[in-house]
Amino acid sequence: MSTRRAVVLGGTGGIGSAIARDLLDASGGGTTGRTGTSGRSSDDWQVDVVARRGGPVADSLIAAGATFVPGDRRDTSVLRELLRPGADLLVDAVGLTRDDALQLRPFLDDVGSTVFVSSKAVYADEQGRHANSVDKPVFGGPVSELQPTVTAGDGDPTSRDGYGAAKVAAEQVLLDHGAPVTVLRPSKVYGVGIGRPREWFVVRRALDGRERILLADQGRGVDHTTAASGIASLVRLAAGAPDRRILNVADETAPSALEIVRTIAGHLDHRFDEVLLDADAPAFVGTTPWSSPSPFVLDTTAARALGWQPPAFATAVVPELDWLVETAHAVPAGSDVPWASDPFWDRLFDYGPEDAALALLSLGLD
């Protein structure tokens, strides 16, 4: 059996590196793997990982058998060199806009199967509200791939309204080409090396020795999580069954904020006194990265029909938790973890309002 070739754009990020590792693991790190009668791996992959710069992640992938290609995903000459000779699988883990998709179009016919990582942020409810809206969407149940999306747009993809619109525009360009393109729509992605590790909200509190954790809406908020490892295993299935389709990708079940906190604390052997706040609690206190006034759950029936088995959050999150702790312990005194500069974390570790709320609660005040 001949070795198949995969090109992973954004291959050193949290999603891209998980995909690269999954393909390499399937072929035994590019050497042994599961062998058939030919003596070669029955699922043998050569993996080209593309990223602007190297580093520890690139080094680990090279050690596992990948080829690292330094270059910008938006450099057409890099894409031409990689894709014009042909590839069995192309994964775009960092594409965002219509222009990004247009750069790939000339090469789609040279690729056996293309996977574009999109987002659940494309979905809109009957009022046009989406995941990044100030007013959150309300759905009547699990959201399938048939749910309407926001209107495609070319505005600022880093803005609240621009991100989902940009992803929709990119999806449409790729799907309209007619080549076998699989669009994946994950939610709240986590995993080793992820750029915004939401689980840090709990891990840092444990490392800081916080004894109590406040949870708005009694911790009942549900916003479906997606393991990067789950995305990776679905990509491999899509590579083996090329088609033109859209697939939701998310964990086996959608854990509540309270369940997530308990899972993480349990792995860290840390016990929190859980303070479950009601609607009368002070504004912003107890808000978590998974707080949601209405459940946002993805229907993964279509992906499961391919034989995909979604992972369970409680087990899939463990490698990320270990990575977060290891990274935190390795940070020199006076420095902070690499992701700390993200404005996403503003106020999430401001313990002053939490302690003030706790003091009021202890007095029986609201």
C-alpha positions, -999 to 999 in steps of 0.1 A, spaced: 0 0 0 14 34 -10 19 61 16 -8 88 15 2 125 19 -15 150 41 -9 188 42 -20 205 75 -21 243 73 -17 257 108 -2 224 119 15 236 151 -16 251 166 -38 232 191 -62 218 164 -36 213 136 -11 195 158 -38 172 171 -47 163 135 -11 158 126 -4 135 156 -36 115 149 -24 108 113 11 99 125 -2 77 152 -24 59 127 7 50 107 28 42 137 46 76 137 53 70 100 73 38 105 55 7 117 18 12 124 -9 -14 118 5 -36 90 -14 -55 63 -2 -83 40 22 -59 23 41 -53 55 33 -16 53 9 3 75 -28 -1 66 -32 36 73 2 51 64 5 89 62 33 113 53 23 145 71 35 180 60 29 205 87 28 242 77 33 270 101 50 304 101 76 294 127 90 263 144 93 256 181 87 228 206 55 217 189 71 215 155 101 197 170 78 171 186 59 165 153 92 161 134 103 136 160 71 117 154 77 116 116 62 148 102 79 172 78 78 208 90 73 234 63 80 270 75 57 293 57 26 315 58 -7 298 50 -17 330 31 14 328 9 1 315 -25 36 304 -35 38 281 -4 4 266 -12 14 261 -49 46 243 -39 28 220 -15 -4 213 -34 3 214 -71 20 180 -70 -11 167 -54 -21 155 -19 -45 129 -5 -56 152 23 -55 189 28 -66 203 62 -70 241 67 -70 246 105 -65 284 103 -84 296 73 -109 323 82 -121 345 54 -134 344 18 -100 354 5 -84 325 25 -107 301 7 -102 316 -27 -65 309 -23 -72 272 -19 -97 269 -48 -71 265 -76 -57 234 -58 -89 216 -47 -89 194 -78 -54 182 -69 -65 170 -35 -83 138 -27 -101 152 3 -101 187 18 -112 196 54 -119 231 65 -122 238 102 -150 263 107 -170 271 139 -204 267 155 -203 306 156 -219 305 121 -252 293 135 -280 318 141 -314 315 158 -347 329 146 -337 363 158 -304 363 140 -284 359 173 -252 339 172 -226 326 197 -207 359 197 -237 382 199 -242 403 230 -276 387 234 -270 350 231 -290 327 208 -318 306 219 -324 272 201 -352 248 206 -328 218 210 -296 204 196 -284 224 166 -279 203 134 -261 213 102 -294 224 87 -297 253 112 -296 287 94 -264 306 96 -254 342 98 -251 360 64 -217 356 48 -196 387 51 -162 403 45 -160 426 75 -135 424 104 -132 387 111 -120 395 147 -152 414 156 -182 399 173 -203 400 141 -175 395 116 -161 362 128 -190 339 120 -198 359 88 -162 354 76 -163 317 83 -196 313 64 -181 331 34 -151 308 34 -173 277 37 -194 288 7 -164 294 -15 -150 259 -8 -183 240 -10 -194 258 -42 -164 246 -60 -178 211 -61 -147 192 -49 -149 168 -20 -147 194 9 -157 186 44 -165 216 66 -162 209 103 -181 231 129 -167 226 164 -176 244 196 -154 255 226 -123 236 214 -98 224 240 -66 204 238 -29 205 243 -15 237 227 -48 254 221 -45 291 218 -74 299 243 -74 272 269 -107 279 287 -100 252 312 -73 276 326 -103 294 343 -104 265 368 -68 253 367 -54 287 377 -79 290 406 -67 256 419 -30 266 415 -38 299 433 -52 279 462 -87 293 458 -110 274 482 -143 286 468 -155 290 433 -186 310 424 -208 298 395 -235 319 380 -269 304 373 -259 276 398 -234 263 372 -262 251 349 -249 268 318 -243 245 288 -221 254 259 -209 222 241 -172 214 242 -151 199 215 -119 180 220 -91 187 195 -85 150 195 -121 144 184 -117 168 155 -85 149 146 -102 115 145 -131 129 124 -106 144 99 -90 110 94 -125 95 87 -132 123 62 -99 116 45 -110 80 40 -144 89 27 -141 121 6 -174 140 1 -189 174 0 -205 180 33 -208 199 66 -204 181 99 -208 193 135 -180 180 158 -184 180 195 -180 158 226 -201 128 234 -223 149 258 -224 186 266 -213 190 302 -226 219 323 -202 245 338 -206 228 371 -197 194 357 -167 209 339 -154 225 371 -158 193 391 -141 173 364 -111 196 363 -109 199 401 -111 162 405 -81 156 381 -61 182 400 -70 166 433 -84 200 444 -116 205 463 -137 237 458 -164 249 480 -190 255 452 -210 286 456 -240 283 433 -253 317 426 -289 326 416 -303 354 394 -299 379 423 -261 376 424 -240 406 415 -235 411 378 -204 394 362 -196 375 394 -195 337 388 -194 340 350 -173 312 334 -162 305 299 -191 280 296 -218 302 310 -248 303 287 -283 316 294 -296 290 270 -281 257 261 -260 256 229 -256 219 220 -245 205 187 -262 176 170 -234 152 159 -257 126 143 -242 132 108 -206 127 120 -216 96 139 -231 81 108 -196 79 93 -186 57 122 -171 85 143 -171 81 180 -171 114 199 -148 115 229 -160 122 265 -149 154 280 -138 138 313 -111 117 296 -103 139 266 -95 169 286 -68 152 308 -38 158 285 -47 195 283 -50 199 320 -15 183 325 -1 206 298 -16 237 316 -1 227 349 32 219 334 33 252 315 23 272 346 51 256 367 77 262 340 70 300 337 98 320 353 89 341 384 75 375 374 62 362 340 29 348 329 16 320 308 17 325 270 -20 330 266 -24 355 294 -23 385 270 -56 375 254 -82 401 263 -106 371 268 -91 367 303 -98 403 314 -117 402 347 -119 364 349 -92 363 375 -102 395 394 -107 379 427 -117 412 444 -154 412 433 -156 375 441 -144 380 476 -167 409 481 -196 389 469 -186 361 492 -185 385 521 -220 397 513 -233 362 510 -219 352 543 -238 381 558 -270 369 542 -271 400 519 -279 402 482 
